[in-house]
Structure formats: C-alpha cells, structure tokens
Amino acid sequence: MPADRPTLEDLLDDPAVSYPLKAVLLVWLGRDPVDAANDAAVLAAVMDDRAAVALERLHGP
C-alpha cells in the first residue's frame, strides 16, 4: 500500500470524510478485504459513468 494512502481507520477518524463514505467503511470493515475491494471497484466504475452522464447533460458532449 502506498505510504500516502490513508488507512480505513484514518478515513473513519477524518472529520472531512463524508458520512455516507464512513457508513460504507463501517459496514465493510468486517468483510473479506478482497471482496470489498472488488465491490468498491465496481461501485466506482458505475458512479464514474453516472457522473459522466450527469455532466454531459449539464454541459453537453
């Protein structure tokens, strides 16, 4: 893990981290880390696509 990447505990303790992200981290804390990482990658891809569509609707292609 890169030294500059925060740990799960760092994120939970950081007041700047959003409540929704902290909620997911708390739920996923007890999960198998490989399964959680795979699910997080899928979630990130889906949300990236959703954000791109939203931005395109606002600003055009």
C-alpha positions in Angstrom: 0.0 0.0 0.0 1.4 3.4 -0.9 2.6 5.4 2.1 0.5 8.5 1.2 -2.8 6.5 1.1 -4.9 6.8 4.2 -5.9 3.7 6.1 -9.5 2.7 6.8 -9.1 4.0 10.3 -7.6 7.3 9.1 -10.8 7.8 7.0 -13.1 7.0 9.8 -11.3 9.5 12.1 -11.2 12.3 9.5 -13.9 14.9 10.0 -13.6 15.9 6.3 -14.7 12.4 5.1 -18.4 12.3 4.3 -20.9 10.4 6.4 -22.0 8.2 3.6 -18.5 7.0 2.9 -17.9 6.4 6.6 -21.1 4.4 6.8 -19.9 2.1 3.9 -16.5 1.8 5.5 -18.1 0.7 8.8 -20.3 -1.9 7.2 -17.4 -3.2 5.0 -14.9 -3.2 7.9 -15.8 -6.8 8.7 -15.9 -8.1 5.1 -13.3 -10.0 3.3 -11.0 -7.3 2.1 -10.7 -8.8 -1.4 -14.4 -9.0 -1.9 -14.8 -5.5 -0.5 -12.1 -4.2 -2.9 -13.8 -5.9 -5.9 -17.2 -4.4 -4.9 -15.6 -1.0 -4.4 -14.1 -1.1 -7.9 -17.4 -2.0 -9.5 -19.2 0.8 -7.5 -16.5 3.3 -8.5 -16.9 2.4 -12.2 -20.7 2.7 -12.1 -20.6 6.0 -10.2 -18.0 7.4 -12.7 -20.3 6.5 -15.5 -23.2 8.1 -13.8 -21.3 11.3 -13.1 -20.1 11.5 -16.7 -23.7 11.2 -17.9 -24.9 13.9 -15.4 -22.1 16.2 -16.5 -22.8 15.6 -20.2 -26.5 16.5 -19.6 -25.4 19.8 -17.9 -22.6 20.8 -20.3 -23.1 18.8 -23.5 -20.8 16.3 -25.1 
